Amino acid sequence: MSQLLSLLGVFGLLSILAVGGGTAILPEMKHLTVTRLGWVTADQFVEIYSLGQMAPGPNMLMVSVIGYRVAGYLGALAALVGFFLPACLLTLGASRLWVHFAGSPWREAVQRGLAPVAIGLMAAGVIAIAKVATRDAATIALAAVVTVVLLWRHVNPALLILAAGVLGLLVLRG
Amino acid sequence: MSESPPPPRVSLRAIFRTFLLIGATSFGGGVVAYLREMLVENRRWLDDEEFLSALEISQTLPGLNATNMSIIVGDKLRRVPGALAAFFGMVLPGTLVVMVLGILYGQHSHNAWVAGALDGVAAAAVGLLLAVTVQIARKELHGVVDVVIVLVTCLAVSELHVPLYIALLVIGPVAIWLYRPRAAARRGDR
């Protein structure tokens, strides 16, 4: 029971802090679930994140897998409810309010001001995953190639993810 | 003679099915492109301007872009029931798939092939996240002030390990203050 409550609490807190989307809260999520609560190891965290990349839809749905490892199916449900309920209620309320402020200069200020904050948080999220996922020459090279290809051409990212999985299976094993 | 007929009321089932399709087919984090294709081009539930304004809101508010968009668009079409239909459509396929993968992973995580494949995906994910961040930065950052805010935020969270809520509560208001209406207007005058 207390595990379910802490899943609700941890993911609920993370979701309302997610200015800049899922990537922005990766460092805090890793810190809480790995260092503070010991729910998963750093390697497991990144591997579970990779599972999210392989599933369709938002990759943050992987919080259900963390919940499942902590407390089975109920744990998965608690993680999902925690992660989505507060943020969705907030969005529903705030987006209706937002419409009322159309044309307000402060609305513009909030948008302009928070954009670089969100990008800074996203960059920190990339670093948090990179610290674990790219620790040798092969994985660094793979990440670099994917970055360059995506910035250079309009390629479906799913194809690159799939190719990297196959490559990893053949080359990075053991 | 008469005004054009009002747009037909979109059924909850149509909302659910449309977002289910988006949720089942959007891979690799590029949900925005799939959303635009489906909502603007295909279903014509929104025009480009409405889509961009919904996107602005969902990017500024906390939460995932994909689910925020489903809530906002669903709410616009059919209020709260529409928001629920869109949200569940968006997350259902991915949740089922990731749970199956998670259970399989739990049983085979010590398998060298599985670990190798996941290491490859993780490395590619770093590349994908980096590319997305660079693309958004190129579009949204406009000057030295923006770059300084990005660096301060990133360093605070990544290197100084400042808790996220403190970083947001301190840097957020300062950033908004830097772009406060009066300052922006004054800058415009010169």
Interface residues (C-beta under 8 A of the other chain):
Chain A: L13 L14 S15 I16 L17 A18 V19 G20 G21 G22 T23 A24 I25 P27 E28 H31 Q44 V46 E47 I48 Y49 S50 L51 G52 Q53 M54 A55 P56 G57 P58 N59 M60 L61 M62 S64 V65 Y68 R69 A76 L80 F84 A87 C88 L90 T91 L92 A94 S95 R96 W98 P105 W106 E108 A109 V110 Q111 R112 G113 L114 A115 P116 V117 A118 I119 G120 L121 M122 A123 A124 G125 V126 I127 A128 I129 A130 V132 A133 T134 A138 T139 I140 L142 A143 A144 V145 V146 T147 V149 L150 L151 N156 P157 A158 L160 I161 A163 A164 G165 V166 L167 G168 L169 L170 V171 L172 R173 G174
Chain B: G23 A24 T25 S26 F27 G28 G29 G30 V31 A54 E56 I57 S58 Q59 T60 L61 P62 G63 L64 N65 A66 T67 N68 I71 I72 D75 V80 A83 F87 M90 V91 P93 G94 T95 V97 V98 M99 L101 G102 I103 Y105 G106 S109 A112 W113 A115 G116 A117 L118 D119 G120 V121 A122 A123 A124 A125 V126 G127 L128 L129 L130 A131 V132 T133 V134 Q135 I136 A137 E140 L141 V145 D146 V147 I149 V150 L151 V152 T153 C154 V157 S158 H161 P163 L164 Y165 A167 L168 I171 G172 A175 I176 W177 L178 Y179 R180 P181 A184 A185
